[in-house]
């Protein structure tokens, strides 16, 4: 199997996928001494499969699920995760800066008090 998942192709790693496909095709052609050189592989548009699949739910029921809908749900969850991570990083950076200022001011006061004694 060339790739373990469709996610890299469907998402943002199309360039890496295209490079790997080019490499594999070129190797095959070279092994067969065709004299053909692959210049470029374009991955223009890729969509998740439009089929539905049968799913065994945890409650024992069976339902039909759209692969496209599931893919969109995963993408939305990944985007939400990324948004929350960025928000947490921004909060951590703000709090770190605030406490660095407080610590600096604390030590300035301590030095001033020590000099006054």
C-alpha positions as protocol buffer text, in pm:
chain_id: "A"
residue {
  index: 1
  type: UNK
  ca { x: 0 y: 0 z: 0 }
}
residue {
  index: 2
  type: UNK
  ca { x: 140 y: 336 z: -105 }
}
residue {
  index: 3
  type: UNK
  ca { x: -7 y: 545 z: 179 }
}
residue {
  index: 4
  type: UNK
  ca { x: -170 y: 431 z: 498 }
}
residue {
  index: 5
  type: UNK
  ca { x: -430 y: 707 z: 497 }
}
residue {
  index: 6
  type: UNK
  ca { x: -612 y: 937 z: 261 }
}
residue {
  index: 7
  type: UNK
  ca { x: -577 y: 1225 z: 507 }
}
residue {
  index: 8
  type: UNK
  ca { x: -242 y: 1356 z: 369 }
}
residue {
  index: 9
  type: UNK
  ca { x: -385 y: 1360 z: 18 }
}
residue {
  index: 10
  type: UNK
  ca { x: -713 y: 1515 z: 121 }
}
residue {
  index: 11
  type: UNK
  ca { x: -551 y: 1775 z: 342 }
}
residue {
  index: 12
  type: UNK
  ca { x: -241 y: 1987 z: 309 }
}
residue {
  index: 13
  type: UNK
  ca { x: 33 y: 1735 z: 233 }
}
residue {
  index: 14
  type: UNK
  ca { x: -42 y: 1698 z: -137 }
}
residue {
  index: 15
  type: UNK
  ca { x: 304 y: 1819 z: -235 }
}
residue {
  index: 16
  type: UNK
  ca { x: 475 y: 1549 z: -31 }
}
residue {
  index: 17
  type: UNK
  ca { x: 236 y: 1289 z: -166 }
}
residue {
  index: 18
  type: UNK
  ca { x: 299 y: 1403 z: -524 }
}
residue {
  index: 19
  type: UNK
  ca { x: 677 y: 1386 z: -467 }
}
residue {
  index: 20
  type: UNK
  ca { x: 654 y: 1033 z: -328 }
}
residue {
  index: 21
  type: UNK
  ca { x: 430 y: 917 z: -614 }
}
residue {
  index: 22
  type: UNK
  ca { x: 673 y: 1069 z: -866 }
}
residue {
  index: 23
  type: UNK
  ca { x: 961 y: 886 z: -699 }
}
residue {
  index: 24
  type: UNK
  ca { x: 780 y: 551 z: -701 }
}
residue {
  index: 25
  type: UNK
  ca { x: 670 y: 585 z: -1064 }
}
residue {
  index: 26
  type: UNK
  ca { x: 1020 y: 686 z: -1170 }
}
residue {
  index: 27
  type: UNK
  ca { x: 1173 y: 389 z: -987 }
}
residue {
  index: 28
  type: UNK
  ca { x: 931 y: 153 z: -1160 }
}
residue {
  index: 29
  type: UNK
  ca { x: 1008 y: 303 z: -1501 }
}
residue {
  index: 30
  type: UNK
  ca { x: 1384 y: 293 z: -1436 }
}
residue {
  index: 31
  type: UNK
  ca { x: 1365 y: -72 z: -1327 }
}
residue {
  index: 32
  type: UNK
  ca { x: 1198 y: -153 z: -1657 }
}
residue {
  index: 33
  type: UNK
  ca { x: 1454 y: 51 z: -1854 }
}
residue {
  index: 34
  type: UNK
  ca { x: 1184 y: 254 z: -2029 }
}
residue {
  index: 35
  type: UNK
  ca { x: 1392 y: 567 z: -2076 }
}
residue {
  index: 36
  type: UNK
  ca { x: 1096 y: 775 z: -1957 }
}
residue {
  index: 37
  type: UNK
  ca { x: 1156 y: 1054 z: -1707 }
}
residue {
  index: 38
  type: UNK
  ca { x: 873 y: 1181 z: -1491 }
}
residue {
  index: 39
  type: UNK
  ca { x: 899 y: 1557 z: -1455 }
}
residue {
  index: 40
  type: UNK
  ca { x: 608 y: 1627 z: -1227 }
}
residue {
  index: 41
  type: UNK
  ca { x: 304 y: 1471 z: -1064 }
}
residue {
  index: 42
  type: UNK
  ca { x: 10 y: 1702 z: -996 }
}
residue {
  index: 43
  type: UNK
  ca { x: -249 y: 1629 z: -732 }
}
residue {
  index: 44
  type: UNK
  ca { x: -512 y: 1880 z: -831 }
}
residue {
  index: 45
  type: UNK
  ca { x: -834 y: 1792 z: -654 }
}
residue {
  index: 46
  type: UNK
  ca { x: -903 y: 1510 z: -417 }
}
residue {
  index: 47
  type: UNK
  ca { x: -1232 y: 1440 z: -243 }
}
residue {
  index: 48
  type: UNK
  ca { x: -1315 y: 1179 z: 19 }
}
residue {
  index: 49
  type: UNK
  ca { x: -1514 y: 881 z: -108 }
}
residue {
  index: 50
  type: UNK
  ca { x: -1881 y: 965 z: -158 }
}
residue {
  index: 51
  type: UNK
  ca { x: -1999 y: 626 z: -39 }
}
residue {
  index: 52
  type: UNK
  ca { x: -2174 y: 537 z: 283 }
}
residue {
  index: 53
  type: UNK
  ca { x: -2056 y: 268 z: 519 }
}
residue {
  index: 54
  type: UNK
  ca { x: -2232 y: 46 z: 769 }
}
residue {
  index: 55
  type: UNK
  ca { x: -2136 y: 127 z: 1127 }
}
residue {
  index: 56
  type: UNK
  ca { x: -2193 y: -86 z: 1436 }
}
residue {
  index: 57
  type: UNK
  ca { x: -2277 y: 165 z: 1707 }
}
residue {
  index: 58
  type: UNK
  ca { x: -2178 y: 120 z: 2071 }
}
residue {
  index: 59
  type: UNK
  ca { x: -2543 y: 69 z: 2167 }
}
residue {
  index: 60
  type: UNK
  ca { x: -2563 y: -233 z: 1938 }
}
residue {
  index: 61
  type: UNK
  ca { x: -2755 y: -63 z: 1660 }
}
residue {
  index: 62
  type: UNK
  ca { x: -2636 y: -49 z: 1300 }
}
residue {
  index: 63
  type: UNK
  ca { x: -2646 y: 270 z: 1097 }
}
residue {
  index: 64
  type: UNK
  ca { x: -2532 y: 406 z: 762 }
}
residue {
  index: 65
  type: UNK
  ca { x: -2275 y: 685 z: 777 }
}
residue {
  index: 66
  type: UNK
  ca { x: -2148 y: 908 z: 498 }
}
residue {
  index: 67
  type: UNK
  ca { x: -1770 y: 899 z: 455 }
}
residue {
  index: 68
  type: UNK
  ca { x: -1779 y: 1263 z: 340 }
}
residue {
  index: 69
  type: UNK
  ca { x: -1968 y: 1371 z: 653 }
}
residue {
  index: 70
  type: UNK
  ca { x: -1730 y: 1179 z: 877 }
}
residue {
  index: 71
  type: UNK
  ca { x: -1431 y: 1335 z: 701 }
}
residue {
  index: 72
  type: UNK
  ca { x: -1578 y: 1683 z: 748 }
}
residue {
  index: 73
  type: UNK
  ca { x: -1642 y: 1609 z: 1116 }
}
residue {
  index: 74
  type: UNK
  ca { x: -1279 y: 1507 z: 1161 }
}
residue {
  index: 75
  type: UNK
  ca { x: -1158 y: 1819 z: 980 }
}
residue {
  index: 76
  type: UNK
  ca { x: -1379 y: 2040 z: 1197 }
}
residue {
  index: 77
  type: UNK
  ca { x: -1251 y: 1869 z: 1513 }
}
residue {
  index: 78
  type: UNK
  ca { x: -888 y: 1913 z: 1401 }
}
residue {
  index: 79
  type: UNK
  ca { x: -948 y: 2281 z: 1328 }
}
residue {
  index: 80
  type: UNK
  ca { x: -1111 y: 2326 z: 1668 }
}
residue {
  index: 81
  type: UNK
  ca { x: -818 y: 2150 z: 1837 }
}
residue {
  index: 82
  type: UNK
  ca { x: -572 y: 2378 z: 1655 }
}
residue {
  index: 83
  type: UNK
  ca { x: -774 y: 2687 z: 1753 }
}
residue {
  index: 84
  type: UNK
  ca { x: -783 y: 2583 z: 2120 }
}
residue {
  index: 85
  type: UNK
  ca { x: -408 y: 2507 z: 2117 }
}
residue {
  index: 86
  type: UNK
  ca { x: -334 y: 2854 z: 1974 }
}
residue {
  index: 87
  type: UNK
  ca { x: -562 y: 3010 z: 2233 }
}
residue {
  index: 88
  type: UNK
  ca { x: -391 y: 2819 z: 2516 }
}
residue {
  index: 89
  type: UNK
  ca { x: -46 y: 2918 z: 2387 }
}
residue {
  index: 90
  type: UNK
  ca { x: -151 y: 3283 z: 2373 }
}
residue {
  index: 91
  type: UNK
  ca { x: -287 y: 3264 z: 2728 }
}
residue {
  index: 92
  type: UNK
  ca { x: 31 y: 3097 z: 2854 }
}
residue {
  index: 93
  type: UNK
  ca { x: 247 y: 3359 z: 2684 }
}
residue {
  index: 94
  type: UNK
  ca { x: 41 y: 3642 z: 2835 }
}
residue {
  index: 95
  type: UNK
  ca { x: 53 y: 3494 z: 3185 }
}
residue {
  index: 96
  type: UNK
  ca { x: 426 y: 3425 z: 3160 }
}
residue {
  index: 97
  type: UNK
  ca { x: 492 y: 3784 z: 3056 }
}
residue {
  index: 98
  type: UNK
  ca { x: 271 y: 3920 z: 3335 }
}
residue {
  index: 99
  type: UNK
  ca { x: 451 y: 3714 z: 3598 }
}
residue {
  index: 100
  type: UNK
  ca { x: 791 y: 3802 z: 3459 }
}
residue {
  index: 101
  type: UNK
  ca { x: 705 y: 4169 z: 3508 }
}
residue {
  index: 102
  type: UNK
  ca { x: 577 y: 4100 z: 3862 }
}
residue {
  index: 103
  type: UNK
  ca { x: 894 y: 3907 z: 3947 }
}
residue {
  index: 104
  type: UNK
  ca { x: 1115 y: 4184 z: 3807 }
}
residue {
  index: 105
  type: UNK
  ca { x: 926 y: 4447 z: 4009 }
}
residue {
  index: 106
  type: UNK
  ca { x: 944 y: 4232 z: 4320 }
}
residue {
  index: 107
  type: UNK
  ca { x: 1322 y: 4203 z: 4293 }
}
residue {
  index: 108
  type: UNK
  ca { x: 1357 y: 4576 z: 4227 }
}
residue {
  index: 109
  type: UNK
  ca { x: 1163 y: 4647 z: 4548 }
}
residue {
  index: 110
  type: UNK
  ca { x: 1376 y: 4395 z: 4739 }
}
residue {
  index: 111
  type: UNK
  ca { x: 1697 y: 4558 z: 4618 }
}
residue {
  index: 112
  type: UNK
  ca { x: 1565 y: 4903 z: 4701 }
}
residue {
  index: 113
  type: UNK
  ca { x: 1467 y: 4786 z: 5052 }
}
residue {
  index: 114
  type: UNK
  ca { x: 1807 y: 4624 z: 5102 }
}
residue {
  index: 115
  type: UNK
  ca { x: 1985 y: 4944 z: 4998 }
}
residue {
  index: 116
  type: UNK
  ca { x: 1771 y: 5148 z: 5235 }
}
residue {
  index: 117
  type: UNK
  ca { x: 1878 y: 4936 z: 5530 }
}
